[in-house]
Amino acid sequence: MYLVSTKKTHRRKGFGREMTNHCLLMAKVLRCENVELQATEIGKGVYESVGFTIHGSVDVFRIKKHNHNSE
C-alpha cells in the first residue's frame, strides 16, 4: 500500500480497514515476517484497529521557497 486516501464523504465506512486487511492477508500469504507503515493522524485509528501499534515517528521537514530576487 502506498499513499492511501479516502474522500471525506466516504470516510468511516470501512474502506481503509478493508484495504489494510487485504494487504495484511497478502503479506501473510507471502510469508512476510514484519509489516510496517507510516500513517497520518487521520489514518492512525484504522491501523490501530487492525493491530498496528506505534513504534516511533517520522518527522517531515519543509523549507519555504526562497525569493532569489530580493537582496
PDB file of N, CA, C, O and CB in Angstrom:
ATOM      1  N   MET A   1       0.855  -1.168   0.000  1.00  0.00           N
ATOM      2  CA  MET A   1       0.000   0.000   0.000  1.00  0.00           C
ATOM      3  C   MET A   1       0.897   1.225   0.000  1.00  0.00           C
ATOM      4  O   MET A   1       1.964   1.239   0.613  1.00  0.00           O
ATOM      5  CB  MET A   1      -0.971   0.001   1.221  1.00  0.00           C
ATOM      6  N   TYR A   2       0.446   2.235  -0.690  1.00  0.00           N
ATOM      7  CA  TYR A   2       1.214   3.472  -0.711  1.00  0.00           C
ATOM      8  C   TYR A   2       0.264   4.641  -0.911  1.00  0.00           C
ATOM      9  O   TYR A   2      -0.536   4.646  -1.847  1.00  0.00           O
ATOM     10  CB  TYR A   2       2.294   3.442  -1.822  1.00  0.00           C
ATOM     11  N   LEU A   3       0.348   5.601  -0.058  1.00  0.00           N
ATOM     12  CA  LEU A   3      -0.470   6.814  -0.131  1.00  0.00           C
ATOM     13  C   LEU A   3      -1.968   6.523  -0.251  1.00  0.00           C
ATOM     14  O   LEU A   3      -2.615   6.911  -1.224  1.00  0.00           O
ATOM     15  CB  LEU A   3      -0.027   7.653  -1.304  1.00  0.00           C
ATOM     16  N   VAL A   4      -2.487   5.849   0.733  1.00  0.00           N
ATOM     17  CA  VAL A   4      -3.913   5.549   0.760  1.00  0.00           C
ATOM     18  C   VAL A   4      -4.659   6.793   1.241  1.00  0.00           C
ATOM     19  O   VAL A   4      -4.272   7.423   2.225  1.00  0.00           O
ATOM     20  CB  VAL A   4      -4.216   4.318   1.680  1.00  0.00           C
ATOM     21  N   SER A   5      -5.703   7.124   0.551  1.00  0.00           N
ATOM     22  CA  SER A   5      -6.507   8.283   0.920  1.00  0.00           C
ATOM     23  C   SER A   5      -7.970   7.963   0.641  1.00  0.00           C
ATOM     24  O   SER A   5      -8.305   7.289  -0.333  1.00  0.00           O
ATOM     25  CB  SER A   5      -6.052   9.559   0.141  1.00  0.00           C
ATOM     26  N   THR A   6      -8.823   8.460   1.514  1.00  0.00           N
ATOM     27  CA  THR A   6     -10.258   8.273   1.322  1.00  0.00           C
ATOM     28  C   THR A   6     -10.923   9.643   1.284  1.00  0.00           C
ATOM     29  O   THR A   6     -10.674  10.489   2.142  1.00  0.00           O
ATOM     30  CB  THR A   6     -10.870   7.384   2.451  1.00  0.00           C
ATOM     31  N   LYS A   7     -11.751   9.847   0.302  1.00  0.00           N
ATOM     32  CA  LYS A   7     -12.500  11.096   0.182  1.00  0.00           C
ATOM     33  C   LYS A   7     -13.318  11.313   1.453  1.00  0.00           C
ATOM     34  O   LYS A   7     -13.880  10.365   2.000  1.00  0.00           O
ATOM     35  CB  LYS A   7     -13.425  11.076  -1.074  1.00  0.00           C
ATOM     36  N   LYS A   8     -13.385  12.552   1.921  1.00  0.00           N
ATOM     37  CA  LYS A   8     -14.073  12.841   3.184  1.00  0.00           C
ATOM     38  C   LYS A   8     -15.473  12.247   3.248  1.00  0.00           C
ATOM     39  O   LYS A   8     -15.889  11.753   4.296  1.00  0.00           O
ATOM     40  CB  LYS A   8     -14.155  14.332   3.394  1.00  0.00           C
ATOM     41  N   THR A   9     -16.191  12.289   2.154  1.00  0.00           N
ATOM     42  CA  THR A   9     -17.571  11.789   2.148  1.00  0.00           C
ATOM     43  C   THR A   9     -17.643  10.263   2.251  1.00  0.00           C
ATOM     44  O   THR A   9     -18.721   9.715   2.481  1.00  0.00           O
ATOM     45  CB  THR A   9     -18.279  12.245   0.883  1.00  0.00           C
ATOM     46  N   HIS A  10     -16.525   9.579   2.088  1.00  0.00           N
ATOM     47  CA  HIS A  10     -16.506   8.114   2.146  1.00  0.00           C
ATOM     48  C   HIS A  10     -15.753   7.574   3.355  1.00  0.00           C
ATOM     49  O   HIS A  10     -15.582   6.362   3.485  1.00  0.00           O
ATOM     50  CB  HIS A  10     -15.888   7.561   0.887  1.00  0.00           C
ATOM     51  N   ARG A  11     -15.305   8.453   4.234  1.00  0.00           N
ATOM     52  CA  ARG A  11     -14.571   8.016   5.424  1.00  0.00           C
ATOM     53  C   ARG A  11     -15.515   7.387   6.435  1.00  0.00           C
ATOM     54  O   ARG A  11     -16.721   7.632   6.444  1.00  0.00           O
ATOM     55  CB  ARG A  11     -13.824   9.194   6.063  1.00  0.00           C
ATOM     56  N   ARG A  12     -14.913   6.564   7.288  1.00  0.00           N
ATOM     57  CA  ARG A  12     -15.620   5.896   8.386  1.00  0.00           C
ATOM     58  C   ARG A  12     -16.672   4.904   7.887  1.00  0.00           C
ATOM     59  O   ARG A  12     -17.686   4.660   8.542  1.00  0.00           O
ATOM     60  CB  ARG A  12     -16.282   6.932   9.281  1.00  0.00           C
ATOM     61  N   LYS A  13     -16.398   4.336   6.700  1.00  0.00           N
ATOM     62  CA  LYS A  13     -17.303   3.319   6.139  1.00  0.00           C
ATOM     63  C   LYS A  13     -16.600   1.974   5.988  1.00  0.00           C
ATOM     64  O   LYS A  13     -17.184   1.021   5.471  1.00  0.00           O
ATOM     65  CB  LYS A  13     -17.846   3.779   4.775  1.00  0.00           C
ATOM     66  N   GLY A  14     -15.336   1.893   6.443  1.00  0.00           N
ATOM     67  CA  GLY A  14     -14.621   0.627   6.438  1.00  0.00           C
ATOM     68  C   GLY A  14     -13.747   0.372   5.221  1.00  0.00           C
ATOM     69  O   GLY A  14     -13.134  -0.691   5.122  1.00  0.00           O
ATOM     70  N   PHE A  15     -13.674   1.324   4.288  1.00  0.00           N
ATOM     71  CA  PHE A  15     -12.870   1.094   3.079  1.00  0.00           C
ATOM     72  C   PHE A  15     -11.381   0.963   3.404  1.00  0.00           C
ATOM     73  O   PHE A  15     -10.718   0.051   2.911  1.00  0.00           O
ATOM     74  CB  PHE A  15     -13.082   2.237   2.079  1.00  0.00           C
ATOM     75  N   GLY A  16     -10.861   1.857   4.220  1.00  0.00           N
ATOM     76  CA  GLY A  16      -9.447   1.805   4.593  1.00  0.00           C
ATOM     77  C   GLY A  16      -9.109   0.543   5.356  1.00  0.00           C
ATOM     78  O   GLY A  16      -8.067  -0.070   5.123  1.00  0.00           O
ATOM     79  N   ARG A  17      -9.978   0.155   6.260  1.00  0.00           N
ATOM     80  CA  ARG A  17      -9.773  -1.071   7.038  1.00  0.00           C
ATOM     81  C   ARG A  17      -9.782  -2.289   6.121  1.00  0.00           C
ATOM     82  O   ARG A  17      -8.958  -3.190   6.280  1.00  0.00           O
ATOM     83  CB  ARG A  17     -10.860  -1.213   8.129  1.00  0.00           C
ATOM     84  N   GLU A  18     -10.696  -2.324   5.175  1.00  0.00           N
ATOM     85  CA  GLU A  18     -10.789  -3.456   4.238  1.00  0.00           C
ATOM     86  C   GLU A  18      -9.531  -3.558   3.378  1.00  0.00           C
ATOM     87  O   GLU A  18      -9.000  -4.649   3.169  1.00  0.00           O
ATOM     88  CB  GLU A  18     -12.032  -3.310   3.335  1.00  0.00           C
ATOM     89  N   MET A  19      -9.061  -2.417   2.883  1.00  0.00           N
ATOM     90  CA  MET A  19      -7.831  -2.430   2.072  1.00  0.00           C
ATOM     91  C   MET A  19      -6.636  -2.880   2.910  1.00  0.00           C
ATOM     92  O   MET A  19      -5.795  -3.648   2.442  1.00  0.00           O
ATOM     93  CB  MET A  19      -7.558  -1.029   1.473  1.00  0.00           C
ATOM     94  N   THR A  20      -6.569  -2.400   4.144  1.00  0.00           N
ATOM     95  CA  THR A  20      -5.469  -2.787   5.029  1.00  0.00           C
ATOM     96  C   THR A  20      -5.520  -4.273   5.332  1.00  0.00           C
ATOM     97  O   THR A  20      -4.495  -4.953   5.281  1.00  0.00           O
ATOM     98  CB  THR A  20      -5.514  -1.983   6.332  1.00  0.00           C
ATOM     99  N   ASN A  21      -6.698  -4.783   5.645  1.00  0.00           N
ATOM    100  CA  ASN A  21      -6.826  -6.218   5.930  1.00  0.00           C
ATOM    101  C   ASN A  21      -6.441  -7.067   4.723  1.00  0.00           C
ATOM    102  O   ASN A  21      -5.814  -8.115   4.880  1.00  0.00           O
ATOM    103  CB  ASN A  21      -8.258  -6.548   6.359  1.00  0.00           C
ATOM    104  N   HIS A  22      -6.808  -6.628   3.529  1.00  0.00           N
ATOM    105  CA  HIS A  22      -6.427  -7.372   2.326  1.00  0.00           C
ATOM    106  C   HIS A  22      -4.908  -7.394   2.176  1.00  0.00           C
ATOM    107  O   HIS A  22      -4.327  -8.435   1.869  1.00  0.00           O
ATOM    108  CB  HIS A  22      -7.083  -6.752   1.069  1.00  0.00           C
ATOM    109  N   CYS A  23      -4.273  -6.261   2.389  1.00  0.00           N
ATOM    110  CA  CYS A  23      -2.811  -6.210   2.278  1.00  0.00           C
ATOM    111  C   CYS A  23      -2.144  -7.075   3.340  1.00  0.00           C
ATOM    112  O   CYS A  23      -1.127  -7.714   3.069  1.00  0.00           O
ATOM    113  CB  CYS A  23      -2.317  -4.766   2.398  1.00  0.00           C
ATOM    114  N   LEU A  24      -2.706  -7.101   4.546  1.00  0.00           N
ATOM    115  CA  LEU A  24      -2.152  -7.963   5.597  1.00  0.00           C
ATOM    116  C   LEU A  24      -2.316  -9.433   5.239  1.00  0.00           C
ATOM    117  O   LEU A  24      -1.436 -10.243   5.530  1.00  0.00           O
ATOM    118  CB  LEU A  24      -2.829  -7.672   6.945  1.00  0.00           C
ATOM    119  N   LEU A  25      -3.426  -9.782   4.614  1.00  0.00           N
ATOM    120  CA  LEU A  25      -3.624 -11.160   4.155  1.00  0.00           C
ATOM    121  C   LEU A  25      -2.589 -11.517   3.101  1.00  0.00           C
ATOM    122  O   LEU A  25      -2.016 -12.606   3.139  1.00  0.00           O
ATOM    123  CB  LEU A  25      -5.047 -11.351   3.592  1.00  0.00           C
ATOM    124  N   MET A  26      -2.345 -10.617   2.164  1.00  0.00           N
ATOM    125  CA  MET A  26      -1.343 -10.874   1.121  1.00  0.00           C
ATOM    126  C   MET A  26       0.052 -10.999   1.743  1.00  0.00           C
ATOM    127  O   MET A  26       0.846 -11.836   1.313  1.00  0.00           O
ATOM    128  CB  MET A  26      -1.360  -9.741   0.057  1.00  0.00           C
ATOM    129  N   ALA A  27       0.353 -10.182   2.743  1.00  0.00           N
ATOM    130  CA  ALA A  27       1.650 -10.286   3.425  1.00  0.00           C
ATOM    131  C   ALA A  27       1.790 -11.650   4.095  1.00  0.00           C
ATOM    132  O   ALA A  27       2.872 -12.238   4.099  1.00  0.00           O
ATOM    133  CB  ALA A  27       1.810  -9.158   4.472  1.00  0.00           C
ATOM    134  N   LYS A  28       0.693 -12.147   4.660  1.00  0.00           N
ATOM    135  CA  LYS A  28       0.713 -13.470   5.298  1.00  0.00           C
ATOM    136  C   LYS A  28       0.938 -14.560   4.254  1.00  0.00           C
ATOM    137  O   LYS A  28       1.730 -15.477   4.470  1.00  0.00           O
ATOM    138  CB  LYS A  28      -0.607 -13.728   6.063  1.00  0.00           C
ATOM    139  N   VAL A  29       0.242 -14.459   3.127  1.00  0.00           N
ATOM    140  CA  VAL A  29       0.408 -15.433   2.034  1.00  0.00           C
ATOM    141  C   VAL A  29       1.855 -15.441   1.547  1.00  0.00           C
ATOM    142  O   VAL A  29       2.409 -16.494   1.234  1.00  0.00           O
ATOM    143  CB  VAL A  29      -0.550 -15.107   0.856  1.00  0.00           C
ATOM    144  N   LEU A  30       2.457 -14.260   1.488  1.00  0.00           N
ATOM    145  CA  LEU A  30       3.845 -14.133   1.030  1.00  0.00           C
ATOM    146  C   LEU A  30       4.858 -14.416   2.139  1.00  0.00           C
ATOM    147  O   LEU A  30       6.066 -14.305   1.933  1.00  0.00           O
ATOM    148  CB  LEU A  30       4.080 -12.741   0.475  1.00  0.00           C
ATOM    149  N   ARG A  31       4.350 -14.781   3.313  1.00  0.00           N
ATOM    150  CA  ARG A  31       5.172 -15.126   4.475  1.00  0.00           C
ATOM    151  C   ARG A  31       6.070 -13.987   4.953  1.00  0.00           C
ATOM    152  O   ARG A  31       7.205 -14.206   5.376  1.00  0.00           O
ATOM    153  CB  ARG A  31       6.021 -16.316   4.152  1.00  0.00           C
ATOM    154  N   CYS A  32       5.547 -12.787   4.878  1.00  0.00           N
ATOM    155  CA  CYS A  32       6.280 -11.635   5.403  1.00  0.00           C
ATOM    156  C   CYS A  32       6.326 -11.741   6.923  1.00  0.00           C
ATOM    157  O   CYS A  32       5.323 -12.051   7.566  1.00  0.00           O
ATOM    158  CB  CYS A  32       5.618 -10.288   4.955  1.00  0.00           C
ATOM    159  N   GLU A  33       7.473 -11.486   7.474  1.00  0.00           N
ATOM    160  CA  GLU A  33       7.624 -11.575   8.924  1.00  0.00           C
ATOM    161  C   GLU A  33       7.332 -10.253   9.619  1.00  0.00           C
ATOM    162  O   GLU A  33       6.932 -10.244  10.784  1.00  0.00           O
ATOM    163  CB  GLU A  33       9.021 -12.032   9.269  1.00  0.00           C
ATOM    164  N   ASN A  34       7.524  -9.148   8.932  1.00  0.00           N
ATOM    165  CA  ASN A  34       7.299  -7.827   9.514  1.00  0.00           C
ATOM    166  C   ASN A  34       6.475  -6.975   8.560  1.00  0.00           C
ATOM    167  O   ASN A  34       6.655  -7.020   7.343  1.00  0.00           O
ATOM    168  CB  ASN A  34       8.641  -7.132   9.838  1.00  0.00           C
ATOM    169  N   VAL A  35       5.586  -6.215   9.128  1.00  0.00           N
ATOM    170  CA  VAL A  35       4.806  -5.266   8.339  1.00  0.00           C
ATOM    171  C   VAL A  35       4.878  -3.930   9.073  1.00  0.00           C
ATOM    172  O   VAL A  35       4.517  -3.832  10.246  1.00  0.00           O
ATOM    173  CB  VAL A  35       3.304  -5.749   8.141  1.00  0.00           C
ATOM    174  N   GLU A  36       5.345  -2.915   8.375  1.00  0.00           N
ATOM    175  CA  GLU A  36       5.442  -1.582   8.950  1.00  0.00           C
ATOM    176  C   GLU A  36       4.782  -0.593   8.011  1.00  0.00           C
ATOM    177  O   GLU A  36       4.719  -0.817   6.803  1.00  0.00           O
ATOM    178  CB  GLU A  36       6.913  -1.192   9.215  1.00  0.00           C
ATOM    179  N   LEU A  37       4.290   0.499   8.568  1.00  0.00           N
ATOM    180  CA  LEU A  37       3.730   1.551   7.732  1.00  0.00           C
ATOM    181  C   LEU A  37       3.890   2.886   8.427  1.00  0.00           C
ATOM    182  O   LEU A  37       4.162   2.961   9.625  1.00  0.00           O
ATOM    183  CB  LEU A  37       2.250   1.277   7.414  1.00  0.00           C
ATOM    184  N   GLN A  38       3.716   3.921   7.657  1.00  0.00           N
ATOM    185  CA  GLN A  38       3.688   5.280   8.181  1.00  0.00           C
ATOM    186  C   GLN A  38       2.282   5.806   7.941  1.00  0.00           C
ATOM    187  O   GLN A  38       1.693   5.569   6.886  1.00  0.00           O
ATOM    188  CB  GLN A  38       4.782   6.202   7.504  1.00  0.00           C
ATOM    189  N   ALA A  39       1.749   6.517   8.920  1.00  0.00           N
ATOM    190  CA  ALA A  39       0.370   6.996   8.792  1.00  0.00           C
ATOM    191  C   ALA A  39       0.240   8.412   9.324  1.00  0.00           C
ATOM    192  O   ALA A  39       1.015   8.851  10.174  1.00  0.00           O
ATOM    193  CB  ALA A  39      -0.597   6.066   9.533  1.00  0.00           C
ATOM    194  N   THR A  40      -0.744   9.106   8.812  1.00  0.00           N
ATOM    195  CA  THR A  40      -1.092  10.413   9.342  1.00  0.00           C
ATOM    196  C   THR A  40      -2.005  10.210  10.551  1.00  0.00           C
ATOM    197  O   THR A  40      -2.439   9.094  10.833  1.00  0.00           O
ATOM    198  CB  THR A  40      -1.780  11.302   8.252  1.00  0.00           C
ATOM    199  N   GLU A  41      -2.283  11.285  11.247  1.00  0.00           N
ATOM    200  CA  GLU A  41      -3.216  11.214  12.371  1.00  0.00           C
ATOM    201  C   GLU A  41      -4.590  10.725  11.915  1.00  0.00           C
ATOM    202  O   GLU A  41      -5.277  10.018  12.652  1.00  0.00           O
ATOM    203  CB  GLU A  41      -3.343  12.586  13.046  1.00  0.00           C
ATOM    204  N   ILE A  42      -4.989  11.102  10.702  1.00  0.00           N
ATOM    205  CA  ILE A  42      -6.298  10.693  10.180  1.00  0.00           C
ATOM    206  C   ILE A  42      -6.393   9.176  10.053  1.00  0.00           C
ATOM    207  O   ILE A  42      -7.428   8.596  10.378  1.00  0.00           O
ATOM    208  CB  ILE A  42      -6.560  11.350   8.818  1.00  0.00           C
ATOM    209  N   GLY A  43      -5.328   8.526   9.584  1.00  0.00           N
ATOM    210  CA  GLY A  43      -5.348   7.090   9.368  1.00  0.00           C
ATOM    211  C   GLY A  43      -4.965   6.261  10.577  1.00  0.00           C
ATOM    212  O   GLY A  43      -5.135   5.041  10.574  1.00  0.00           O
ATOM    213  N   LYS A  44      -4.456   6.903  11.601  1.00  0.00           N
ATOM    214  CA  LYS A  44      -3.952   6.188  12.772  1.00  0.00           C
ATOM    215  C   LYS A  44      -4.973   5.227  13.364  1.00  0.00           C
ATOM    216  O   LYS A  44      -4.626   4.094  13.696  1.00  0.00           O
ATOM    217  CB  LYS A  44      -3.523   7.171  13.824  1.00  0.00           C
ATOM    218  N   GLY A  45      -6.216   5.652  13.502  1.00  0.00           N
ATOM    219  CA  GLY A  45      -7.247   4.804  14.102  1.00  0.00           C
ATOM    220  C   GLY A  45      -7.512   3.543  13.315  1.00  0.00           C
ATOM    221  O   GLY A  45      -7.758   2.484  13.892  1.00  0.00           O
ATOM    222  N   VAL A  46      -7.464   3.648  11.999  1.00  0.00           N
ATOM    223  CA  VAL A  46      -7.680   2.471  11.141  1.00  0.00           C
ATOM    224  C   VAL A  46      -6.604   1.433  11.417  1.00  0.00           C
ATOM    225  O   VAL A  46      -6.901   0.256  11.617  1.00  0.00           O
ATOM    226  CB  VAL A  46      -7.678   2.866   9.636  1.00  0.00           C
ATOM    227  N   TYR A  47      -5.365   1.873  11.425  1.00  0.00           N
ATOM    228  CA  TYR A  47      -4.257   0.934  11.592  1.00  0.00           C
ATOM    229  C   TYR A  47      -4.210   0.353  12.998  1.00  0.00           C
ATOM    230  O   TYR A  47      -3.891  -0.822  13.174  1.00  0.00           O
ATOM    231  CB  TYR A  47      -2.940   1.618  11.275  1.00  0.00           C
ATOM    232  N   GLU A  48      -4.521   1.157  13.986  1.00  0.00           N
ATOM    233  CA  GLU A  48      -4.577   0.631  15.354  1.00  0.00           C
ATOM    234  C   GLU A  48      -5.702  -0.397  15.481  1.00  0.00           C
ATOM    235  O   GLU A  48      -5.564  -1.373  16.218  1.00  0.00           O
ATOM    236  CB  GLU A  48      -4.782   1.781  16.374  1.00  0.00           C
ATOM    237  N   SER A  49      -6.804  -0.187  14.774  1.00  0.00           N
ATOM    238  CA  SER A  49      -7.947  -1.111  14.886  1.00  0.00           C
ATOM    239  C   SER A  49      -7.659  -2.485  14.300  1.00  0.00           C
ATOM    240  O   SER A  49      -8.343  -3.452  14.635  1.00  0.00           O
ATOM    241  CB  SER A  49      -9.156  -0.522  14.197  1.00  0.00           C
ATOM    242  N   VAL A  50      -6.658  -2.588  13.430  1.00  0.00           N
ATOM    243  CA  VAL A  50      -6.311  -3.901  12.868  1.00  0.00           C
ATOM    244  C   VAL A  50      -5.058  -4.488  13.516  1.00  0.00           C
ATOM    245  O   VAL A  50      -4.557  -5.528  13.088  1.00  0.00           O
ATOM    246  CB  VAL A  50      -6.103  -3.787  11.359  1.00  0.00           C
ATOM    247  N   GLY A  51      -4.555  -3.809  14.556  1.00  0.00           N
ATOM    248  CA  GLY A  51      -3.475  -4.406  15.328  1.00  0.00           C
ATOM    249  C   GLY A  51      -2.124  -3.709  15.292  1.00  0.00           C
ATOM    250  O   GLY A  51      -1.208  -4.124  16.002  1.00  0.00           O
ATOM    251  N   PHE A  52      -1.973  -2.669  14.491  1.00  0.00           N
ATOM    252  CA  PHE A  52      -0.697  -1.944  14.468  1.00  0.00           C
ATOM    253  C   PHE A  52      -0.547  -1.144  15.756  1.00  0.00           C
ATOM    254  O   PHE A  52      -1.529  -0.648  16.308  1.00  0.00           O
ATOM    255  CB  PHE A  52      -0.609  -1.004  13.227  1.00  0.00           C
ATOM    256  N   THR A  53       0.680  -1.026  16.225  1.00  0.00           N
ATOM    257  CA  THR A  53       0.991  -0.182  17.368  1.00  0.00           C
ATOM    258  C   THR A  53       2.091   0.795  16.962  1.00  0.00           C
ATOM    259  O   THR A  53       2.877   0.521  16.055  1.00  0.00           O
ATOM    260  CB  THR A  53       1.423  -1.037  18.601  1.00  0.00           C
ATOM    261  N   ILE A  54       2.135   1.918  17.634  1.00  0.00           N
ATOM    262  CA  ILE A  54       3.121   2.950  17.308  1.00  0.00           C
ATOM    263  C   ILE A  54       4.485   2.552  17.855  1.00  0.00           C
ATOM    264  O   ILE A  54       4.621   2.187  19.023  1.00  0.00           O
ATOM    265  CB  ILE A  54       2.691   4.324  17.876  1.00  0.00           C
ATOM    266  N   HIS A  55       5.493   2.631  16.987  1.00  0.00           N
ATOM    267  CA  HIS A  55       6.862   2.284  17.377  1.00  0.00           C
ATOM    268  C   HIS A  55       7.833   3.401  17.032  1.00  0.00           C
ATOM    269  O   HIS A  55       9.019   3.146  16.820  1.00  0.00           O
ATOM    270  CB  HIS A  55       7.298   0.988  16.698  1.00  0.00           C
ATOM    271  N   GLY A  56       7.352   4.616  16.975  1.00  0.00           N
ATOM    272  CA  GLY A  56       8.210   5.750  16.658  1.00  0.00           C
ATOM    273  C   GLY A  56       7.454   6.728  15.787  1.00  0.00           C
ATOM    274  O   GLY A  56       6.262   6.563  15.526  1.00  0.00           O
ATOM    275  N   SER A  57       8.158   7.739  15.348  1.00  0.00           N
ATOM    276  CA  SER A  57       7.530   8.730  14.477  1.00  0.00           C
ATOM    277  C   SER A  57       8.552   9.190  13.440  1.00  0.00           C
ATOM    278  O   SER A  57       9.761   9.042  13.621  1.00  0.00           O
ATOM    279  CB  SER A  57       6.986   9.942  15.301  1.00  0.00           C
ATOM    280  N   VAL A  58       8.044   9.738  12.375  1.00  0.00           N
ATOM    281  CA  VAL A  58       8.889  10.252  11.304  1.00  0.00           C
ATOM    282  C   VAL A  58       8.580  11.739  11.175  1.00  0.00           C
ATOM    283  O   VAL A  58       7.440  12.128  10.925  1.00  0.00           O
ATOM    284  CB  VAL A  58       8.646   9.484   9.940  1.00  0.00           C
ATOM    285  N   ASP A  59       9.595  12.550  11.345  1.00  0.00           N
ATOM    286  CA  ASP A  59       9.409  13.991  11.183  1.00  0.00           C
ATOM    287  C   ASP A  59       9.462  14.359   9.711  1.00  0.00           C
ATOM    288  O   ASP A  59      10.221  13.775   8.937  1.00  0.00           O
ATOM    289  CB  ASP A  59      10.477  14.775  11.970  1.00  0.00           C
ATOM    290  N   VAL A  60       8.656  15.322   9.340  1.00  0.00           N
ATOM    291  CA  VAL A  60       8.646  15.830   7.968  1.00  0.00           C
ATOM    292  C   VAL A  60       9.185  17.250   8.010  1.00  0.00           C
ATOM    293  O   VAL A  60       8.670  18.103   8.733  1.00  0.00           O
ATOM    294  CB  VAL A  60       7.203  15.780   7.334  1.00  0.00           C
ATOM    295  N   PHE A  61      10.222  17.491   7.230  1.00  0.00           N
ATOM    296  CA  PHE A  61      10.831  18.806   7.181  1.00  0.00           C
ATOM    297  C   PHE A  61      10.490  19.466   5.864  1.00  0.00           C
ATOM    298  O   PHE A  61      10.420  18.808   4.826  1.00  0.00           O
ATOM    299  CB  PHE A  61      12.351  18.719   7.369  1.00  0.00           C
ATOM    300  N   ARG A  62      10.277  20.774   5.911  1.00  0.00           N
ATOM    301  CA  ARG A  62       9.920  21.510   4.707  1.00  0.00           C
ATOM    302  C   ARG A  62      10.656  22.838   4.745  1.00  0.00           C
ATOM    303  O   ARG A  62      10.815  23.443   5.805  1.00  0.00           O
ATOM    304  CB  ARG A  62       8.372  21.720   4.595  1.00  0.00           C
ATOM    305  N   ILE A  63      11.094  23.273   3.603  1.00  0.00           N
ATOM    306  CA  ILE A  63      11.712  24.582   3.505  1.00  0.00           C
ATOM    307  C   ILE A  63      10.855  25.436   2.594  1.00  0.00           C
ATOM    308  O   ILE A  63      10.383  24.972   1.556  1.00  0.00           O
ATOM    309  CB  ILE A  63      13.174  24.487   2.980  1.00  0.00           C
ATOM    310  N   LYS A  64      10.655  26.678   2.980  1.00  0.00           N
ATOM    311  CA  LYS A  64       9.852  27.577   2.162  1.00  0.00           C
ATOM    312  C   LYS A  64      10.641  27.971   0.928  1.00  0.00           C
ATOM    313  O   LYS A  64      11.867  28.077   0.960  1.00  0.00           O
ATOM    314  CB  LYS A  64       9.427  28.828   2.962  1.00  0.00           C
ATOM    315  N   LYS A  65       9.927  28.182  -0.142  1.00  0.00           N
ATOM    316  CA  LYS A  65      10.546  28.620  -1.385  1.00  0.00           C
ATOM    317  C   LYS A  65      11.179  29.991  -1.149  1.00  0.00           C
ATOM    318  O   LYS A  65      10.548  30.895  -0.602  1.00  0.00           O
ATOM    319  CB  LYS A  65       9.501  28.671  -2.551  1.00  0.00           C
ATOM    320  N   HIS A  66      12.427  30.126  -1.568  1.00  0.00           N
ATOM    321  CA  HIS A  66      13.145  31.383  -1.384  1.00  0.00           C
ATOM    322  C   HIS A  66      12.920  32.302  -2.572  1.00  0.00           C
ATOM    323  O   HIS A  66      12.886  31.864  -3.722  1.00  0.00           O
ATOM    324  CB  HIS A  66      14.643  31.128  -1.186  1.00  0.00           C
ATOM    325  N   ASN A  67      12.771  33.556  -2.277  1.00  0.00           N
ATOM    326  CA  ASN A  67      12.668  34.564  -3.320  1.00  0.00           C
ATOM    327  C   ASN A  67      14.077  35.028  -3.637  1.00  0.00           C
ATOM    328  O   ASN A  67      14.667  35.788  -2.868  1.00  0.00           O
ATOM    329  CB  ASN A  67      11.751  35.762  -2.886  1.00  0.00           C
ATOM    330  N   HIS A  68      14.630  34.577  -4.769  1.00  0.00           N
ATOM    331  CA  HIS A  68      16.014  34.884  -5.119  1.00  0.00           C
ATOM    332  C   HIS A  68      16.192  36.303  -5.661  1.00  0.00           C
ATOM    333  O   HIS A  68      17.327  36.744  -5.847  1.00  0.00           O
ATOM    334  CB  HIS A  68      16.513  33.890  -6.137  1.00  0.00           C
ATOM    335  N   ASN A  69      15.110  37.021  -5.915  1.00  0.00           N
ATOM    336  CA  ASN A  69      15.199  38.380  -6.464  1.00  0.00           C
ATOM    337  C   ASN A  69      15.442  39.430  -5.408  1.00  0.00           C
ATOM    338  O   ASN A  69      15.856  40.541  -5.739  1.00  0.00           O
ATOM    339  CB  ASN A  69      13.945  38.718  -7.209  1.00  0.00           C
ATOM    340  N   SER A  70      15.202  39.120  -4.151  1.00  0.00           N
ATOM    341  CA  SER A  70      15.387  40.133  -3.106  1.00  0.00           C
ATOM    342  C   SER A  70      16.784  40.022  -2.522  1.00  0.00           C
ATOM    343  O   SER A  70      17.191  38.962  -2.045  1.00  0.00           O
ATOM    344  CB  SER A  70      14.324  39.980  -1.992  1.00  0.00           C
ATOM    345  N   GLU A  71      17.501  41.115  -2.566  1.00  0.00           N
ATOM    346  CA  GLU A  71      18.866  41.128  -1.997  1.00  0.00           C
ATOM    347  C   GLU A  71      19.111  42.377  -1.233  1.00  0.00           C
ATOM    348  O   GLU A  71      20.199  42.563  -0.687  1.00  0.00           O
ATOM    349  CB  GLU A  71      19.916  40.987  -3.079  1.00  0.00           C
TER     350      GLU A  71
END
